[in-house]
Amino acid sequence: MPYIPNVLAAVMANAPPDAIRTHLASHVCEPVLWQGSIDALASLLPAARFVEVGPRAVLYNLFGRGWMPGRRYKTDAGEHWREHICGLIADLRNGG
């Protein structure tokens, strides 16, 4: 399966186990190329939707509104979380 190490932000079509271990270890001490990694994944899977699970939507908000419109979602909704999650699930079921 393809592997996208977040320290490279590039698709490795057939990464051997040693390469995966090396990139996972370097993730601890090298910059993480989050946006580039997600962009690489999005180009590989054009229909993919990205959901950030957890409070505060840090990654969702990191790149601004113009980045991946209609393809990125967040679960954080403060006090109205139940309605938000139900709406999110319905939206994703309907193709985003």
Sequence and secondary structure as in RCSB ss.txt:
>XXXX:A:sequence
MPYIPNVLAAVMANAPPDAIRTHLASHVCEPVLWQGSIDALASLLPAARFVEVGPRAVLYNLFGRGWMPGRRYKT
DAGEHWREHICGLIADLRNGG
>XXXX:A:secstr
  B  TTTTS BTT  HHHHHHHHHHTTTS   HHHHHHHHHHH TT  EEE SSTTHHHHHT TTSSTTTEEE 
  GGGHHHHHHHHHHHHHTT 
